[in-house]
Amino acid sequence: MRAVVVGSGMVGLTTAFELLRRGHDVVVVSVDPVSAMTSFLAAAVWFPTAAGPSDRVAVWSAASFTELERFARDGVPGARMCESLAVYRDEPAVPAWSGTVREFRPVRPGGLPPHYRFGSRFAVPLLEMPVFLPWLESQVRRAGAHWVRRAIRRLDELDDLEPDVIVNCAGLRAGPTPHRSPCCTTTATAAPVSRSPTAVPAKWQLSSTRCERRDRRSHPGAGRASDQLTG
Ligand SMILES: Cc1cc2nc3c(=O)[nH]c(=O)nc-3n(C[C@H](O)[C@H](O)[C@H](O)COP(=O)(O)OP(=O)(O)OC[C@H]3O[C@@H](n4cnc5c(N)ncnc54)[C@H](O)[C@@H]3O)c2cc1C
């Protein structure tokens, strides 16, 4: 299968890497230099926040945790485990992901910053993106991806690349990108490309790359009742 992945941020590169690992032919289409992407700015700490549905998020985040923990153990550039402290003003429910992290420990009020009454400590993977992202890109290139630098406004502008499937990983810009297949999220979208308008083979629907829209309140500085501190 020939997959065209739009975007080479964290989501696009991960998608391209996984497709290549499964033996597919991959073309990455991207417009921004790596330092201009949202992914480059991220902290980026493993911590499922304001995402759903929770049963699927628990499965996805556990898979990510296992992979990223392995990266840290193997010395992948920019990947490390990091002691983390989540703090809350109101008593939280035990998070669904608490079984995934190592040694999930409650913190007594004396060990918390001012204004927070509840907290928990645990170790999670952290990626230093200015280091990790170029490494991931080098892995994708080495695995044989073709690279096209192009800004697109419509997915059918990719016809010359002869895709069997297009995976839209254009980040925050993924939503408005018009396309001819009914598929759209803010994180990643697989749009099956069919020469016949009625045939959409199920194997082309890469649902594992599809995530639910994230709540804007999950972004830093947006007035949350909880926070995560790492060090
Ligand atoms: C300060 C900050 C801290 C964060 N901390 C964390 C954290 O601790 N943990 C966490 O999980 N997340 C964190 N995030 C969120 C995380 O960074 C994003 O969810 C993630 O980087 C999104 O990756 P992406 O690949 O979807 O998008 P992006 O990195 O934005 O990549 C989009 C790609 O699409 C391409 N593109 C876009 N439009 C077009 C077009 N029209 N034509 C061609 N190409 C196009 C771009 O060139 C780029 O390659 C943080 C974000 C910020 C800003």
The ligand as a Gaussian input file, in Angstrom:
#p B3LYP/6-31G(d) Opt

LIG

0 1
 C        4.079000      24.508000      24.949000
 C        3.466000      23.171000      24.625000
 C        3.657000      22.102000      25.498000
 C        3.082000      20.859000      25.228000
 N        3.307000      19.832000      26.081000
 C        2.846000      18.596000      25.806000
 C        3.127000      17.492000      26.660000
 O        3.796000      17.626000      27.687000
 N        2.650000      16.263000      26.309000
 C        1.896000      16.074000      25.169000
 O        1.496000      14.930000      24.898000
 N        1.608000      17.108000      24.345000
 C        2.053000      18.337000      24.633000
 N        1.752000      19.394000      23.804000
 C        0.869000      19.146000      22.655000
 C        1.679000      18.521000      21.517000
 O        2.791000      19.329000      21.253000
 C        0.812000      18.425000      20.260000
 O       -0.375000      17.710000      20.538000
 C        1.563000      17.682000      19.164000
 O        2.852000      18.222000      18.976000
 C        0.787000      17.769000      17.866000
 O        1.578000      17.122000      16.894000
 P        1.105000      17.043000      15.399000
 O        2.067000      16.171000      14.674000
 O       -0.340000      16.649000      15.388000
 O        1.134000      18.553000      14.849000
 P        2.330000      19.568000      14.453000
 O        3.539000      19.382000      15.270000
 O        1.704000      20.911000      14.421000
 O        2.711000      19.138000      12.970000
 C        1.854000      19.467000      11.885000
 C        2.542000      19.092000      10.594000
 O        1.615000      19.291000       9.525000
 C        2.237000      20.063000       8.497000
 N        1.182000      20.841000       7.841000
 C        0.206000      21.564000       8.432000
 N       -0.612000      22.105000       7.505000
 C       -0.131000      21.702000       6.305000
 C       -0.527000      21.926000       4.965000
 N       -1.600000      22.670000       4.677000
 N        0.200000      21.364000       3.966000
 C        1.286000      20.582000       4.236000
 N        1.690000      20.329000       5.505000
 C        1.009000      20.883000       6.512000
 C        3.274000      20.933000       9.217000
 O        4.276000      21.347000       8.309000
 C        3.775000      19.934000      10.252000
 O        4.754000      19.112000       9.661000
 C        2.314000      20.669000      24.049000
 C        2.137000      21.736000      23.155000
 C        2.709000      22.964000      23.438000
 C        2.527000      24.089000      22.453000

